[in-house]
């Protein structure tokens, strides 16, 4: 269609020009040519049209030199864009916000327009370039001028540039002699906008109602009471669990003052005192209730949670029973431990005694000696036997994985973390026992976290901030010489002594060969082969063998022989091929040590000192120079303390002995123990 009329639109900014063009085009562009300019990017040509529309009187002096003197001019009256105004409804009541615009006049003008719409719930402070902020609100509202918002503002609500109001549109049509012809069209367009806005408002309200219904359902499913009230004490949230605690319906409670519902002065003082942060225990309707609270500053409200202590205890018992069903339970008792040799009976008696004392225990022994069996039995003999028993092997997992398994983690703590996070083994073992196997393989970083658990009885999940109290007994085990590792800086001495409040040594099989026959019978029965017999030669071979793999090696040897035996008697030909293979490196090292000691001329004295310390260490005791000197007079020949010191220094240099400070006495290293056992 040929356009006989034209208007020139002049605005102060490019953003305003684009907004007003978008408004005018659907209304008049079919009949009127629209030319537009923005003074902030410059006007480079004379302006001539049937009508000039200027968006703001603030730019008149700047643009007048470019306008043809014969062109009629009108000043546009501006109104807020109602399609964007709904953003203001989400701002909480009594919020203070900056109203940011390009000039003093326009800032006050927009404040007036907002008030005219009845939005008095926001306290608005005008802000414009060059003014000084007397206060620093965290929210700013602006009609399309976000670049002027100061840096201290955290949230910007941009309602878009103001549009040309209906009276100016009518004036434009009247000046162009199009009013009679196009009035109905303009009216229809505005009606369409209003209907569209109404639909948006209905949709928003409908969505809001759905969300509110959903939140109410969620709150009612929570197993804690949840109550919220504003600064005047008016209750705004009261979920179903709160109804159970107070014996009141939410329909009666909502809107009432908190003091009308809770009469206990101590509870009211706790709820209203914002300085008191920790949870506290109160009695409500003869039930012990733990109340925790926090403030929501933006809503100027207090939210509190209420937990029934009896229900908490019942839930914990259910969790414990669930863990036991999952296998988190000690499988063995002391009566399950096979062995009647003196060293094994002493170890079992020691385990029986220490199980009754609720302190951490360190179990030391070579691989395959049954350290986990002892840990499980100690748990079942203790007062924690109704709680869970969980085990973790440090040598089987990476450091990061061990940390997340032990302490748990929060959602998003690391890549691959499960949604909702994960509860750790320490929390799962609450009121029970946790067995930390191969504790000597832990890093110094993890040792520091374990020390905190032992000292403070609390943990923090990976990626979390909440301190979680726990009640767990720790039983640790190792086949390494932790005392030597402490001296080398590889293990924390404070953790070592915390773990070794109580101590058990699981004897190597070569030191309790009297138990071999009983163990063979046990493994035969376990494999349902009681009818098979072991030849005398096989039993002699078992007695002669050093069993570096201990009971675990014996069990695997029996299983192999049962698998390959095709008659009723197991003979030497059924032994594994590597059964007689000696450990060449250990044998060579032992010979080298013996030659070194022999070269000093006191081999018998060195071996006596090592054997004496070995006997004491095996029963969990240390021994000093004075005691070794006294024993030498009764069992060997007298050696002075000075002689013992000199010989102990050499044994230390060879890595066989550790001399603890003070009254810690002397201890053999694993190397020293192996040497003594090889020279018995």
C-alpha positions, 0 to 999 in steps of 0.5 A: 500500500502506498504511504502518503504520510510520514512521521519522524520519531526522535529519541534520546537513546538507541534502546528507546528508539527500538522499543518505540518503533516496535510499538508504533509499527503494528499500529500505523506502519501500514499507512504511515512511513516511520523515520526514526533517530536516536540523539545518542548515536548522532543525527546526520541529516535534516529531519523533514516529515508530516509530523515530528514526535519527540520522546522526551523534552530533555532532548529538545534543545539538542535536536531542534537545529535538525528539524525543518521549521515547517514540520509540526512537532508533538511531545510524546507522553510516555507510560510504563510497558504493561507487558513487563510490569509483572516483574515488579510483583515478584519483589517482596513487600517493604523492599527498598530499591533504586529507581535508575534512569538517565536523568533526575526528571525521568527517574522521578517520573517513572516513580510516579507512574509506578505509584499510579499503578498501585505498586506501593509495596516497594520503597523507591529511591531515585538514582541517575548519573551524577547523584550520590547514593545515600543508601545502598539497596541490593535491588535496582529497577530501571526502565531500560537503562541498566548501564547507569546501575551502580556496582553495589547493586546485586539484582537488576529488574529491567522493566524496559523503556517506557512506551508512548501512551494511548493519548499520544497515539490518538494525537498522532492519528489526529495530526495526520487526519487518520483518527476517524479512519484508524481509531477502531484499529488502534483501539483493537490493537490496545484491546489485543494487548490487554487481553494478551496481558490478561492471559499472561497474568492468568497463566502466571497465577495458575502456575504460581498456584500449582507451585504453591500446591506442590510446595505444600505437598512437599512440606507435608511429606517432610518428617520434621515440623516446619513453621515460618513466621514474619517479623510481626510474629504472623505464622505463614507456614505450618506443615502437617507434622507441625499439626501432629506436634501441636495438635492444631489444624493449619487452617486455624493456625495460619495468620495467627501470631506465634505467641497465640500458638506457643505459650512456653516463654522459653520457646518464644524467647528462643524463636525471637532471639536472633542471636541464638543459633544452635538447636535446643531441646524443649518439651511440647505436649509431653514430647521432647522436641529439638527446635532449630531455626534460621532467618530468611533476611529477604522475607524478614522471616524466621523458619524453624524445624521441629524434630521429635527425639523419640522418632529420631531414635526410632529412625536410627534403629530402623537404619541400623537394622537395615544396615545389618540386613545388608551385611554390615554386621560382624560375622565372627565371634572369638569362639570362631577363632581356631587355635589352642597354641599359647600365643593364640590363646593369649591373643584371644584372651587379650581380645576378650578383655579389650573388647569390653573397653570402649576405646580404639584398638590397633591390631598388628599382624602379618597378612593372612593372620586374621586381623579382620576376624579379630576385629569382627569378634571384638565388635560382637563381644563389645557393648556395640554388638547390636550396632553395625560393623563396617570395614574398609581396606585402604590398600584397595582404594585410591585416597580420594575414593577412600575419603568419599567412602568414609566421610560421604559427600554432598551433591555436586562435590565432584564430577560423578557425585550422585544426585543428593550426595551419599552417606559415608561409612562413619555415619552408617557405622554410628553406634557401632564399629568401623574397621580400618584395614591396612591403616599404614597405607593412608596418606598424611592428608587422610590421617589428619581427617582420621585424627579429627574423628578420633579427637572430636567424634565428628565428621564433615562430608566431602563438599559439605559445611555441616559438622556431623557428630558420630559415635563410632568405635575404631578398630584399625589394623596393619602389617606395617611397622607404624612406629618406624613410619612415624620416625620416618615422617610417613605416619602421624605419631599423634594418630598412631598413639590415638589408635593404639589406645589398646593393642593386639598382635595376631601371631604368624602361623610359623609361631603357632604351628601347634594349631596347624592340625586344627586349622587343617581339620577346619578347612577340610570340614569347611569344604565338606571333605572330612572323609579325606586324610592327609598323609604323615609326609604332608603334615611333616611338610606343613610343620617344616614350612615357614608359611609366609602367607600365614593362615590364608596361605594354608587355606589356599593350599588345602583348597588346591590339594582338595581340588587335585586329589582324586583318592581318599588320601592327600599326599606330597604329590598334591602340594602346589608346585611353588610350595617349596620355593624359598623366598630368596631375597629374604633368605639372602638378607637374613644371611647378610645380617647374620654375617654382619653381626657375626663379624662384630664378635658378639652374635649370640649377644645380638640374637639374645637381645633381639629374641628378648625384645621379640618375646616382649613385643609379641605380648604387647609389651615394650622393654628397656635396656635395664630389663634386658640387662637383668634378664641376661644374668638369669638366662644368658650371662650378664651384660651391662646397660652400656653393653646393651646400648652399644649393641642396640645402636648397631641393631638400629643401624641395621634396621632391626630395632627402634628405640623409642624416646623416654620410657617407650622402650625398644621395639623390633621392626618387621625386618627384625621380627623376620630375622628372629623368626628365621633364626629360632 
